[in-house]
Amino acid sequence: MTQELIDLRKSILEGRYAEALAIVDELEGMSKQAILRNIQSYLKILLIHLIKNQIEQRLTNSWANSIRNSVREIKKLNLQDNKTSYYVKIDGWEEMIDEEFEEAIREASEEVLNGAYSPFQLAEMVERKLVISHSQSLIELTYNYSLKQLPGVIDDYLIQLPGGEDWQAGRR
């Protein structure tokens, strides 16, 4: 990016505005790609913990915190600077979730029941549609609630997951 900024400065100083605008467009594209990669990273973490929850039928404080943090970070990253539009529209998550699901299975296989299942076994065990549905529901909350409201709303959602009532009551 440093070279692009140097080129941009030079183009402006030399009056080559069309070239400068092309560099600005390139920088905007690079910025958007970086944001989308960060969103994907948090989405994968969200999926991993939803997979673990589904297979182990429990919810821990650590998993709840990871889910809550992932959803909040997705909201922060997804909201564009103008605070009125999003990088990923509410109906645009299906492809991104689908892209991250397989990698989430691989990573979750290391953690589910202390690595008891290979990624292949875990993929057969997971109710994919249910995990995707939960992830989409949690992400949809980011369009309807403020950052301040989200933790409580997410907690209300988590209570409904397997082991959620035990988590709420502090039972293990």
Backbone as JSON Lines, residues from 0, in Angstrom:
{"i":0,"aa":"M","n":[0.82,-1.19,0.0],"ca":[0.0,0.0,0.0],"c":[0.87,1.25,0.0]}
{"i":1,"aa":"T","n":[2.04,1.18,0.58],"ca":[2.93,2.34,0.62],"c":[3.29,2.8,-0.78]}
{"i":2,"aa":"Q","n":[3.58,1.85,-1.66],"ca":[3.93,2.22,-3.03],"c":[2.75,2.89,-3.73]}
{"i":3,"aa":"E","n":[1.55,2.41,-3.46],"ca":[0.36,3.02,-4.07],"c":[0.21,4.46,-3.62]}
{"i":4,"aa":"L","n":[0.48,4.73,-2.35],"ca":[0.38,6.1,-1.84],"c":[1.44,7.0,-2.47]}
{"i":5,"aa":"I","n":[2.63,6.47,-2.64],"ca":[3.69,7.24,-3.3],"c":[3.29,7.55,-4.74]}
{"i":6,"aa":"D","n":[2.76,6.54,-5.43],"ca":[2.31,6.74,-6.81],"c":[1.16,7.73,-6.88]}
{"i":7,"aa":"L","n":[0.25,7.66,-5.92],"ca":[-0.87,8.59,-5.88],"c":[-0.38,10.03,-5.74]}
{"i":8,"aa":"R","n":[0.49,10.25,-4.8],"ca":[1.06,11.59,-4.57],"c":[1.73,12.12,-5.84]}
{"i":9,"aa":"K","n":[2.53,11.27,-6.45],"ca":[3.25,11.66,-7.66],"c":[2.28,12.0,-8.79]}
{"i":10,"aa":"S","n":[1.24,11.17,-8.95],"ca":[0.25,11.41,-10.01],"c":[-0.48,12.74,-9.8]}
{"i":11,"aa":"I","n":[-0.83,13.04,-8.55],"ca":[-1.52,14.3,-8.25],"c":[-0.59,15.48,-8.52]}
{"i":12,"aa":"L","n":[0.64,15.39,-8.03],"ca":[1.6,16.48,-8.22],"c":[1.9,16.73,-9.69]}
{"i":13,"aa":"E","n":[1.86,15.67,-10.49],"ca":[2.14,15.81,-11.92],"c":[0.89,16.08,-12.74]}
{"i":14,"aa":"G","n":[-0.26,16.21,-12.07],"ca":[-1.5,16.55,-12.76],"c":[-2.12,15.41,-13.54]}
{"i":15,"aa":"R","n":[-1.72,14.17,-13.24],"ca":[-2.3,12.99,-13.91],"c":[-3.46,12.48,-13.05]}
{"i":16,"aa":"Y","n":[-4.57,13.18,-13.15],"ca":[-5.71,12.91,-12.26],"c":[-6.43,11.61,-12.57]}
{"i":17,"aa":"A","n":[-6.5,11.24,-13.83],"ca":[-7.15,9.97,-14.17],"c":[-6.37,8.81,-13.55]}
{"i":18,"aa":"E","n":[-5.05,8.89,-13.62],"ca":[-4.2,7.86,-13.02],"c":[-4.36,7.88,-11.49]}
{"i":19,"aa":"A","n":[-4.44,9.07,-10.92],"ca":[-4.62,9.2,-9.47],"c":[-5.94,8.58,-9.03]}
{"i":20,"aa":"L","n":[-7.0,8.81,-9.8],"ca":[-8.3,8.22,-9.46],"c":[-8.27,6.7,-9.57]}
{"i":21,"aa":"A","n":[-7.54,6.18,-10.54],"ca":[-7.41,4.73,-10.68],"c":[-6.7,4.15,-9.45]}
{"i":22,"aa":"I","n":[-5.7,4.85,-8.95],"ca":[-4.98,4.4,-7.75],"c":[-5.9,4.45,-6.54]}
{"i":23,"aa":"V","n":[-6.71,5.51,-6.44],"ca":[-7.67,5.62,-5.34],"c":[-8.64,4.44,-5.39]}
{"i":24,"aa":"D","n":[-9.13,4.1,-6.59],"ca":[-10.03,2.95,-6.73],"c":[-9.36,1.66,-6.28]}
{"i":25,"aa":"E","n":[-8.08,1.51,-6.64],"ca":[-7.33,0.33,-6.24],"c":[-7.19,0.26,-4.72]}
{"i":26,"aa":"L","n":[-6.9,1.39,-4.09],"ca":[-6.76,1.44,-2.64],"c":[-8.09,1.13,-1.95]}
{"i":27,"aa":"E","n":[-9.18,1.64,-2.5],"ca":[-10.5,1.33,-1.93],"c":[-10.79,-0.16,-2.01]}
{"i":28,"aa":"G","n":[-10.45,-0.77,-3.13],"ca":[-10.65,-2.2,-3.3],"c":[-9.82,-3.01,-2.3]}
{"i":29,"aa":"M","n":[-8.58,-2.58,-2.11],"ca":[-7.7,-3.26,-1.15],"c":[-8.26,-3.14,0.26]}
{"i":30,"aa":"S","n":[-8.78,-1.99,0.6],"ca":[-9.35,-1.76,1.92],"c":[-10.57,-2.64,2.14]}
{"i":31,"aa":"K","n":[-11.44,-2.7,1.14],"ca":[-12.64,-3.52,1.26],"c":[-12.29,-4.99,1.4]}
{"i":32,"aa":"Q","n":[-11.31,-5.46,0.63],"ca":[-10.89,-6.86,0.73],"c":[-10.34,-7.18,2.12]}
{"i":33,"aa":"A","n":[-9.59,-6.25,2.7],"ca":[-9.06,-6.46,4.04],"c":[-10.19,-6.55,5.06]}
{"i":34,"aa":"I","n":[-11.18,-5.7,4.92],"ca":[-12.33,-5.74,5.83],"c":[-13.08,-7.05,5.68]}
{"i":35,"aa":"L","n":[-13.31,-7.49,4.46],"ca":[-14.03,-8.74,4.23],"c":[-13.25,-9.94,4.78]}
{"i":36,"aa":"R","n":[-11.93,-9.92,4.67],"ca":[-11.12,-11.0,5.25],"c":[-11.27,-11.03,6.77]}
{"i":37,"aa":"N","n":[-11.3,-9.87,7.39],"ca":[-11.5,-9.82,8.85],"c":[-12.88,-10.33,9.23]}
{"i":38,"aa":"I","n":[-13.89,-9.95,8.47],"ca":[-15.24,-10.44,8.72],"c":[-15.26,-11.96,8.61]}
{"i":39,"aa":"Q","n":[-14.62,-12.5,7.57],"ca":[-14.59,-13.95,7.38],"c":[-13.9,-14.64,8.56]}
{"i":40,"aa":"S","n":[-12.88,-14.03,9.09],"ca":[-12.17,-14.6,10.23],"c":[-13.1,-14.71,11.44]}
{"i":41,"aa":"Y","n":[-13.84,-13.67,11.73],"ca":[-14.78,-13.72,12.85],"c":[-15.95,-14.66,12.56]}
{"i":42,"aa":"L","n":[-16.35,-14.73,11.31],"ca":[-17.41,-15.66,10.93],"c":[-16.97,-17.1,11.17]}
{"i":43,"aa":"K","n":[-15.74,-17.41,10.85],"ca":[-15.23,-18.76,11.07],"c":[-15.21,-19.09,12.56]}
{"i":44,"aa":"I","n":[-14.79,-18.14,13.38],"ca":[-14.79,-18.36,14.84],"c":[-16.22,-18.61,15.33]}
{"i":45,"aa":"L","n":[-17.17,-17.84,14.83],"ca":[-18.57,-18.03,15.18],"c":[-19.02,-19.45,14.81]}
{"i":46,"aa":"L","n":[-18.71,-19.88,13.6],"ca":[-19.11,-21.21,13.15],"c":[-18.46,-22.31,13.99]}
{"i":47,"aa":"I","n":[-17.19,-22.16,14.29],"ca":[-16.49,-23.16,15.11],"c":[-17.22,-23.37,16.44]}
{"i":48,"aa":"H","n":[-17.59,-22.29,17.08],"ca":[-18.23,-22.42,18.4],"c":[-19.66,-22.93,18.3]}
{"i":49,"aa":"L","n":[-20.34,-22.61,17.21],"ca":[-21.68,-23.17,17.02],"c":[-21.6,-24.67,16.72]}
{"i":50,"aa":"I","n":[-20.57,-25.09,16.0],"ca":[-20.36,-26.52,15.74],"c":[-20.07,-27.24,17.06]}
{"i":51,"aa":"K","n":[-19.16,-26.69,17.85],"ca":[-18.83,-27.31,19.14],"c":[-20.07,-27.41,20.01]}
{"i":52,"aa":"N","n":[-20.87,-26.34,20.04],"ca":[-22.1,-26.34,20.83],"c":[-23.04,-27.45,20.37]}
{"i":53,"aa":"Q","n":[-23.19,-27.58,19.07],"ca":[-24.13,-28.58,18.55],"c":[-23.66,-30.0,18.86]}
{"i":54,"aa":"I","n":[-22.41,-30.28,18.67],"ca":[-21.9,-31.64,18.88],"c":[-21.83,-31.99,20.36]}
{"i":55,"aa":"E","n":[-21.33,-31.07,21.17],"ca":[-21.16,-31.38,22.6],"c":[-22.42,-31.1,23.42]}
{"i":56,"aa":"Q","n":[-23.41,-30.44,22.82],"ca":[-24.68,-30.17,23.49],"c":[-24.49,-29.43,24.81]}
{"i":57,"aa":"R","n":[-23.55,-28.48,24.79],"ca":[-23.31,-27.66,25.98],"c":[-22.82,-26.3,25.52]}
{"i":58,"aa":"L","n":[-22.8,-25.37,26.46],"ca":[-22.34,-24.02,26.19],"c":[-21.48,-23.59,27.37]}
{"i":59,"aa":"T","n":[-20.25,-23.17,27.1],"ca":[-19.37,-22.71,28.16],"c":[-19.28,-21.19,28.12]}
{"i":60,"aa":"N","n":[-18.79,-20.61,29.21],"ca":[-18.58,-19.16,29.23],"c":[-17.64,-18.74,28.11]}
{"i":61,"aa":"S","n":[-16.6,-19.51,27.89],"ca":[-15.63,-19.2,26.85],"c":[-16.28,-19.21,25.46]}
{"i":62,"aa":"W","n":[-17.08,-20.22,25.19],"ca":[-17.74,-20.29,23.88],"c":[-18.73,-19.14,23.72]}
{"i":63,"aa":"A","n":[-19.49,-18.86,24.77],"ca":[-20.46,-17.75,24.71],"c":[-19.72,-16.43,24.45]}
{"i":64,"aa":"N","n":[-18.6,-16.24,25.13],"ca":[-17.82,-15.01,24.91],"c":[-17.29,-14.94,23.49]}
{"i":65,"aa":"S","n":[-16.83,-16.06,22.96],"ca":[-16.32,-16.07,21.58],"c":[-17.43,-15.78,20.58]}
{"i":66,"aa":"I","n":[-18.58,-16.36,20.79],"ca":[-19.72,-16.11,19.89],"c":[-20.12,-14.64,19.97]}
{"i":67,"aa":"R","n":[-20.27,-14.14,21.2],"ca":[-20.67,-12.75,21.4],"c":[-19.66,-11.8,20.77]}
{"i":68,"aa":"N","n":[-18.38,-12.03,21.03],"ca":[-17.34,-11.18,20.48],"c":[-17.32,-11.24,18.96]}
{"i":69,"aa":"S","n":[-17.46,-12.42,18.39],"ca":[-17.46,-12.55,16.94],"c":[-18.6,-11.77,16.3]}
{"i":70,"aa":"V","n":[-19.78,-11.87,16.87],"ca":[-20.94,-11.15,16.32],"c":[-20.74,-9.64,16.44]}
{"i":71,"aa":"R","n":[-20.25,-9.19,17.58],"ca":[-20.0,-7.75,17.76],"c":[-18.94,-7.24,16.78]}
{"i":72,"aa":"E","n":[-17.87,-7.99,16.6],"ca":[-16.82,-7.57,15.68],"c":[-17.31,-7.57,14.24]}
{"i":73,"aa":"I","n":[-18.13,-8.55,13.89],"ca":[-18.73,-8.57,12.55],"c":[-19.55,-7.31,12.34]}
{"i":74,"aa":"K","n":[-20.33,-6.92,13.35],"ca":[-21.12,-5.69,13.22],"c":[-20.22,-4.49,13.0]}
{"i":75,"aa":"K","n":[-19.18,-4.37,13.82],"ca":[-18.29,-3.21,13.71],"c":[-17.6,-3.15,12.35]}
{"i":76,"aa":"L","n":[-17.12,-4.28,11.9],"ca":[-16.4,-4.32,10.62],"c":[-17.33,-4.13,9.43]}
{"i":77,"aa":"N","n":[-18.52,-4.67,9.52],"ca":[-19.44,-4.67,8.38],"c":[-20.05,-3.29,8.11]}
{"i":78,"aa":"L","n":[-20.18,-2.49,9.14],"ca":[-20.78,-1.17,8.99],"c":[-19.79,-0.21,8.34]}
{"i":79,"aa":"Q","n":[-20.16,0.32,7.2],"ca":[-19.27,1.23,6.48],"c":[-19.14,2.56,7.23]}
{"i":80,"aa":"D","n":[-18.13,3.34,6.84],"ca":[-17.84,4.6,7.53],"c":[-19.02,5.55,7.58]}
{"i":81,"aa":"N","n":[-19.89,5.48,6.58],"ca":[-21.05,6.38,6.56],"c":[-22.12,5.99,7.59]}
{"i":82,"aa":"K","n":[-21.92,4.85,8.26],"ca":[-22.8,4.34,9.32],"c":[-24.22,4.04,8.86]}
{"i":83,"aa":"T","n":[-24.44,4.0,7.54],"ca":[-25.78,3.7,7.04],"c":[-25.8,2.53,6.07]}
{"i":84,"aa":"S","n":[-24.66,2.07,5.61],"ca":[-24.64,0.94,4.69],"c":[-23.6,-0.09,5.15]}
{"i":85,"aa":"Y","n":[-23.71,-1.26,4.56],"ca":[-22.92,-2.4,4.99],"c":[-22.08,-2.95,3.84]}
{"i":86,"aa":"Y","n":[-20.94,-3.53,4.18],"ca":[-20.13,-4.21,3.17],"c":[-20.83,-5.48,2.7]}
{"i":87,"aa":"V","n":[-21.4,-6.22,3.65],"ca":[-22.17,-7.41,3.32],"c":[-23.62,-7.11,3.69]}
{"i":88,"aa":"K","n":[-24.48,-7.12,2.68],"ca":[-25.9,-6.87,2.91],"c":[-26.52,-8.05,3.65]}
{"i":89,"aa":"I","n":[-27.65,-7.82,4.27],"ca":[-28.29,-8.84,5.11],"c":[-28.57,-10.13,4.33]}
{"i":90,"aa":"D","n":[-28.82,-10.04,3.04],"ca":[-29.1,-11.23,2.25],"c":[-27.85,-11.77,1.53]}
{"i":91,"aa":"G","n":[-26.68,-11.27,1.9],"ca":[-25.46,-11.68,1.21],"c":[-24.53,-12.59,1.99]}
{"i":92,"aa":"W","n":[-25.02,-13.19,3.05],"ca":[-24.16,-13.99,3.93],"c":[-24.04,-15.45,3.51]}
{"i":93,"aa":"E","n":[-24.99,-15.96,2.77],"ca":[-25.04,-17.39,2.48],"c":[-23.74,-17.9,1.85]}
{"i":94,"aa":"E","n":[-23.25,-17.21,0.84],"ca":[-22.03,-17.65,0.16],"c":[-20.82,-17.58,1.09]}
{"i":95,"aa":"M","n":[-20.72,-16.52,1.87],"ca":[-19.59,-16.37,2.77],"c":[-19.61,-17.44,3.85]}
{"i":96,"aa":"I","n":[-20.78,-17.72,4.41],"ca":[-20.9,-18.77,5.42],"c":[-20.53,-20.12,4.81]}
{"i":97,"aa":"D","n":[-21.01,-20.37,3.62],"ca":[-20.71,-21.62,2.94],"c":[-19.21,-21.77,2.7]}
{"i":98,"aa":"E","n":[-18.54,-20.68,2.32],"ca":[-17.1,-20.71,2.08],"c":[-16.31,-21.0,3.36]}
{"i":99,"aa":"E","n":[-16.78,-20.5,4.48],"ca":[-16.05,-20.67,5.75],"c":[-16.41,-21.95,6.49]}
{"i":100,"aa":"F","n":[-17.51,-22.58,6.13],"ca":[-18.0,-23.73,6.88],"c":[-17.0,-24.89,6.91]}
{"i":101,"aa":"E","n":[-16.45,-25.25,5.77],"ca":[-15.53,-26.4,5.72],"c":[-14.28,-26.15,6.56]}
{"i":102,"aa":"E","n":[-13.75,-24.94,6.5],"ca":[-12.58,-24.64,7.31],"c":[-12.94,-24.64,8.8]}
{"i":103,"aa":"A","n":[-14.14,-24.19,9.12],"ca":[-14.6,-24.22,10.51],"c":[-14.7,-25.66,11.01]}
{"i":104,"aa":"I","n":[-15.17,-26.56,10.16],"ca":[-15.22,-27.99,10.54],"c":[-13.82,-28.5,10.84]}
{"i":105,"aa":"R","n":[-12.87,-28.17,9.98],"ca":[-11.49,-28.64,10.18],"c":[-10.93,-28.15,11.52]}
{"i":106,"aa":"E","n":[-11.13,-26.88,11.79],"ca":[-10.59,-26.32,13.03],"c":[-11.35,-26.83,14.25]}
{"i":107,"aa":"A","n":[-12.66,-26.97,14.11],"ca":[-13.46,-27.46,15.24],"c":[-13.09,-28.9,15.59]}
{"i":108,"aa":"S","n":[-12.66,-29.67,14.6],"ca":[-12.31,-31.07,14.87],"c":[-11.16,-31.19,15.86]}
{"i":109,"aa":"E","n":[-10.33,-30.18,15.96],"ca":[-9.24,-30.18,16.94],"c":[-9.76,-29.98,18.36]}
{"i":110,"aa":"E","n":[-10.92,-29.33,18.47],"ca":[-11.42,-28.92,19.77],"c":[-12.6,-29.74,20.29]}
{"i":111,"aa":"V","n":[-13.45,-30.2,19.39],"ca":[-14.64,-30.94,19.82],"c":[-14.21,-32.2,20.56]}
{"i":112,"aa":"L","n":[-14.66,-32.3,21.8],"ca":[-14.34,-33.46,22.65],"c":[-12.84,-33.77,22.6]}
{"i":113,"aa":"N","n":[-12.04,-32.7,22.71],"ca":[-10.58,-32.81,22.72],"c":[-10.01,-33.52,21.51]}
{"i":114,"aa":"G","n":[-10.59,-33.25,20.35],"ca":[-10.06,-33.8,19.1],"c":[-10.46,-35.23,18.84]}
{"i":115,"aa":"A","n":[-11.56,-35.67,19.38],"ca":[-11.99,-37.07,19.25],"c":[-12.38,-37.46,17.83]}
{"i":116,"aa":"Y","n":[-12.72,-36.48,16.99],"ca":[-13.2,-36.79,15.65],"c":[-12.32,-36.14,14.59]}
{"i":117,"aa":"S","n":[-12.15,-36.84,13.5],"ca":[-11.45,-36.25,12.35],"c":[-12.39,-35.23,11.7]}
{"i":118,"aa":"P","n":[-11.86,-34.36,10.87],"ca":[-12.75,-33.42,10.17],"c":[-13.81,-34.15,9.34]}
{"i":119,"aa":"F","n":[-13.46,-35.31,8.81],"ca":[-14.41,-36.07,7.99],"c":[-15.55,-36.62,8.84]}
{"i":120,"aa":"Q","n":[-15.21,-37.15,10.01],"ca":[-16.24,-37.65,10.91],"c":[-17.12,-36.52,11.4]}
{"i":121,"aa":"L","n":[-16.5,-35.42,11.78],"ca":[-17.24,-34.28,12.3],"c":[-18.19,-33.72,11.24]}
{"i":122,"aa":"A","n":[-17.74,-33.65,10.01],"ca":[-18.58,-33.14,8.92],"c":[-19.84,-33.99,8.75]}
{"i":123,"aa":"E","n":[-19.71,-35.3,8.98],"ca":[-20.88,-36.18,8.87],"c":[-21.82,-36.03,10.06]}
{"i":124,"aa":"M","n":[-21.28,-35.66,11.21],"ca":[-22.07,-35.56,12.43],"c":[-22.84,-34.25,12.53]}
{"i":125,"aa":"V","n":[-22.3,-33.19,12.0],"ca":[-22.86,-31.85,12.16],"c":[-24.11,-31.67,11.3]}
{"i":126,"aa":"E","n":[-25.12,-31.09,11.91],"ca":[-26.3,-30.69,11.15],"c":[-26.0,-29.33,10.54]}
{"i":127,"aa":"R","n":[-25.43,-29.36,9.35],"ca":[-24.93,-28.16,8.67],"c":[-25.99,-27.07,8.58]}
{"i":128,"aa":"K","n":[-27.19,-27.44,8.16],"ca":[-28.26,-26.44,7.99],"c":[-28.59,-25.74,9.3]}
{"i":129,"aa":"L","n":[-28.54,-26.47,10.39],"ca":[-28.84,-25.89,11.7],"c":[-27.75,-24.91,12.13]}
{"i":130,"aa":"V","n":[-26.5,-25.28,11.94],"ca":[-25.4,-24.37,12.29],"c":[-25.48,-23.11,11.43]}
{"i":131,"aa":"I","n":[-25.74,-23.29,10.15],"ca":[-25.86,-22.14,9.25],"c":[-27.03,-21.26,9.66]}
{"i":132,"aa":"S","n":[-28.14,-21.87,10.02],"ca":[-29.3,-21.12,10.46],"c":[-28.99,-20.29,11.71]}
{"i":133,"aa":"H","n":[-28.32,-20.9,12.68],"ca":[-27.95,-20.17,13.89],"c":[-26.99,-19.03,13.57]}
{"i":134,"aa":"S","n":[-26.03,-19.29,12.71],"ca":[-25.07,-18.22,12.37],"c":[-25.78,-17.07,11.66]}
{"i":135,"aa":"Q","n":[-26.67,-17.39,10.74],"ca":[-27.41,-16.33,10.05],"c":[-28.3,-15.54,11.01]}
{"i":136,"aa":"S","n":[-28.94,-16.23,11.93],"ca":[-29.78,-15.55,12.92],"c":[-28.97,-14.59,13.78]}
{"i":137,"aa":"L","n":[-27.81,-15.05,14.21],"ca":[-26.95,-14.2,15.04],"c":[-26.44,-13.0,14.24]}
{"i":138,"aa":"I","n":[-26.08,-13.22,13.0],"ca":[-25.6,-12.12,12.16],"c":[-26.73,-11.13,11.87]}
{"i":139,"aa":"E","n":[-27.93,-11.62,11.67],"ca":[-29.06,-10.72,11.42],"c":[-29.29,-9.77,12.6]}
{"i":140,"aa":"L","n":[-28.93,-10.2,13.8],"ca":[-29.07,-9.32,14.95],"c":[-28.24,-8.04,14.77]}
{"i":141,"aa":"T","n":[-27.14,-8.14,14.05],"ca":[-26.25,-6.98,13.87],"c":[-26.9,-5.87,13.06]}
{"i":142,"aa":"Y","n":[-27.91,-6.2,12.29],"ca":[-28.61,-5.2,11.48],"c":[-29.74,-4.52,12.26]}
{"i":143,"aa":"N","n":[-30.12,-5.14,13.37],"ca":[-31.3,-4.66,14.11],"c":[-31.0,-4.07,15.48]}
{"i":144,"aa":"Y","n":[-29.78,-4.27,15.97],"ca":[-29.46,-3.81,17.32],"c":[-28.14,-3.06,17.33]}
{"i":145,"aa":"S","n":[-28.03,-2.13,18.26],"ca":[-26.79,-1.35,18.41],"c":[-25.73,-2.22,19.09]}
{"i":146,"aa":"L","n":[-24.49,-1.75,19.02],"ca":[-23.4,-2.46,19.71],"c":[-23.67,-2.58,21.2]}
{"i":147,"aa":"K","n":[-24.29,-1.57,21.76],"ca":[-24.6,-1.58,23.19],"c":[-25.67,-2.63,23.52]}
{"i":148,"aa":"Q","n":[-26.65,-2.79,22.63],"ca":[-27.74,-3.73,22.86],"c":[-27.35,-5.17,22.55]}
{"i":149,"aa":"L","n":[-26.43,-5.35,21.63],"ca":[-26.11,-6.69,21.13],"c":[-25.75,-7.72,22.2]}
{"i":150,"aa":"P","n":[-24.88,-7.42,23.17],"ca":[-24.52,-8.48,24.13],"c":[-25.72,-9.12,24.81]}
{"i":151,"aa":"G","n":[-26.67,-8.32,25.26],"ca":[-27.85,-8.87,25.92],"c":[-28.73,-9.67,24.97]}
{"i":152,"aa":"V","n":[-28.89,-9.19,23.76],"ca":[-29.71,-9.88,22.77],"c":[-29.05,-11.2,22.37]}
{"i":153,"aa":"I","n":[-27.75,-11.18,22.22],"ca":[-27.01,-12.41,21.9],"c":[-27.14,-13.41,23.04]}
{"i":154,"aa":"D","n":[-26.99,-12.95,24.27],"ca":[-27.15,-13.85,25.42],"c":[-28.53,-14.49,25.43]}
{"i":155,"aa":"D","n":[-29.57,-13.71,25.13],"ca":[-30.92,-14.27,25.06],"c":[-31.0,-15.36,24.0]}
{"i":156,"aa":"Y","n":[-30.31,-15.16,22.89],"ca":[-30.29,-16.17,21.82],"c":[-29.52,-17.41,22.29]}
{"i":157,"aa":"L","n":[-28.39,-17.2,22.94],"ca":[-27.55,-18.32,23.37],"c":[-28.25,-19.22,24.38]}
{"i":158,"aa":"I","n":[-29.1,-18.66,25.19],"ca":[-29.84,-19.45,26.18],"c":[-30.69,-20.51,25.5]}
{"i":159,"aa":"Q","n":[-31.1,-20.24,24.26],"ca":[-31.94,-21.18,23.51],"c":[-31.14,-22.33,22.87]}
{"i":160,"aa":"L","n":[-29.82,-22.2,22.8],"ca":[-28.99,-23.25,22.2],"c":[-28.87,-24.43,23.16]}
{"i":161,"aa":"P","n":[-28.43,-25.59,22.64],"ca":[-28.22,-26.73,23.54],"c":[-27.27,-26.36,24.68]}
{"i":162,"aa":"G","n":[-27.69,-26.64,25.9],"ca":[-26.89,-26.32,27.07],"c":[-27.0,-24.87,27.5]}
{"i":163,"aa":"G","n":[-27.78,-24.09,26.79],"ca":[-27.91,-22.67,27.1],"c":[-28.54,-22.39,28.45]}
{"i":164,"aa":"E","n":[-29.55,-23.16,28.79],"ca":[-30.19,-22.95,30.09],"c":[-29.25,-23.31,31.23]}
{"i":165,"aa":"D","n":[-28.47,-24.38,31.04],"ca":[-27.47,-24.75,32.06],"c":[-26.41,-23.65,32.17]}
{"i":166,"aa":"W","n":[-25.98,-23.11,31.04],"ca":[-25.01,-22.01,31.03],"c":[-25.56,-20.8,31.79]}
{"i":167,"aa":"Q","n":[-26.82,-20.48,31.53],"ca":[-27.45,-19.34,32.2],"c":[-27.5,-19.56,33.71]}
{"i":168,"aa":"A","n":[-27.8,-20.77,34.12],"ca":[-27.95,-21.09,35.54],"c":[-26.58,-21.37,36.21]}
{"i":169,"aa":"G","n":[-25.52,-21.38,35.44],"ca":[-24.19,-21.64,36.0],"c":[-23.93,-23.11,36.29]}
{"i":170,"aa":"R","n":[-24.74,-23.97,35.67],"ca":[-24.53,-25.42,35.84],"c":[-23.6,-25.92,34.75]}
{"i":171,"aa":"R","n":[-22.82,-26.89,35.04],"ca":[-21.87,-27.43,34.05],"c":[-22.37,-28.7,33.48]}
